[in-house]
Amino acid sequence: MWRMKLSAWMARERLDDQLMASRLEAAGFSYSVHTIAKWRRRERMPRGPAMAAIAAVTDGDVTANDFVHSPSIAASFADQNEAAE
C-alpha cells in the first residue's frame, strides 16, 4: 500500500476539490468543498470520522498518519497555544 498526502493523491487521480467532495458523497460521506480545500492545503487536520472517510475513499493511500507531521498544521497549533497564553 502506497501512502501519500491528500493533495498528491488528488493530483494523481486528477480530482479537484469538487470532484473529491463528489467521490466522498458517493461513498456516503458529506464534506464541503471548502473543508476539502483546507485539508488539501494542510490548513486543517481532518477529525476522526473525516480521516476514516478519506482512508476509505483513497483505498488506504491517505491515512491519519499522512496529516500528523504537517508543518503548517503544527504551526497552526503553536499559534493557537501562544494566543491562549
C-alpha positions as CSV (number, residue, x, y, z in Angstrom):
1,M,0.0,0.0,0.0
2,W,1.4,3.4,-1.0
3,R,0.9,6.3,1.4
4,M,0.8,9.8,0.3
5,K,-0.5,13.3,1.1
6,L,-4.1,14.1,0.2
7,S,-3.0,16.8,-2.3
8,A,-0.7,14.3,-4.1
9,W,-3.4,11.6,-4.2
10,M,-6.0,14.1,-5.6
11,A,-3.5,15.2,-8.2
12,R,-2.7,11.6,-9.2
13,E,-6.4,10.9,-9.5
14,R,-7.0,14.2,-11.3
15,L,-9.5,15.4,-8.7
16,D,-10.3,18.9,-7.8
17,D,-12.0,19.8,-4.5
18,Q,-15.5,19.5,-6.0
19,L,-14.7,16.0,-7.5
20,M,-13.3,14.9,-4.2
21,A,-16.4,16.0,-2.5
22,S,-18.5,14.1,-5.0
23,R,-16.4,11.0,-4.5
24,L,-16.8,11.2,-0.7
25,E,-20.5,11.8,-1.1
26,A,-20.9,8.8,-3.4
27,A,-19.2,6.7,-0.6
28,G,-21.8,8.1,1.9
29,F,-19.8,10.9,3.4
30,S,-20.7,14.6,3.2
31,Y,-18.0,17.3,3.4
32,S,-17.9,20.8,1.8
33,V,-15.6,21.8,-1.0
34,H,-14.2,24.5,1.4
35,T,-13.4,21.8,4.0
36,I,-11.7,19.6,1.5
37,A,-9.6,22.5,0.2
38,K,-8.4,23.2,3.8
39,W,-7.4,19.5,4.2
40,R,-5.7,19.5,0.8
41,R,-3.7,22.7,1.6
42,R,-2.9,21.3,5.1
43,E,-4.5,24.2,6.8
44,R,-6.8,22.0,8.9
45,M,-6.5,18.4,10.0
46,P,-9.5,16.1,9.5
47,R,-11.1,14.7,12.6
48,G,-11.6,11.0,13.2
49,P,-14.7,10.4,11.1
50,A,-13.3,12.5,8.2
51,M,-10.0,10.7,8.3
52,A,-11.8,7.4,8.1
53,A,-13.7,8.7,5.1
54,I,-10.5,9.8,3.4
55,A,-8.9,6.5,4.0
56,A,-11.9,4.6,2.7
57,V,-12.2,6.7,-0.5
58,T,-8.4,6.6,-1.2
59,D,-8.3,2.8,-0.5
60,G,-5.9,3.5,2.3
61,D,-3.4,5.5,0.2
62,V,-4.1,8.5,2.5
63,T,-4.4,7.9,6.3
64,A,-4.3,9.8,9.5
65,N,-0.5,9.4,9.6
66,D,-0.2,11.5,6.4
67,F,-1.7,14.5,8.3
68,V,0.2,14.2,11.6
69,H,3.6,15.6,10.7
70,S,2.3,18.6,8.7
71,P,4.4,21.7,9.3
72,S,1.5,24.0,8.5
73,I,-0.8,22.2,11.0
74,A,2.0,22.2,13.6
75,A,2.5,25.9,13.2
76,S,-1.3,26.5,13.5
77,F,-1.3,24.6,16.8
78,A,1.6,26.6,18.0
79,D,-0.1,29.8,17.1
80,Q,-3.2,28.7,19.0
81,N,-1.2,27.8,22.1
82,E,0.6,31.2,22.0
83,A,-2.8,33.0,21.7
84,A,-4.2,31.1,24.7
85,E,-1.3,32.1,27.0
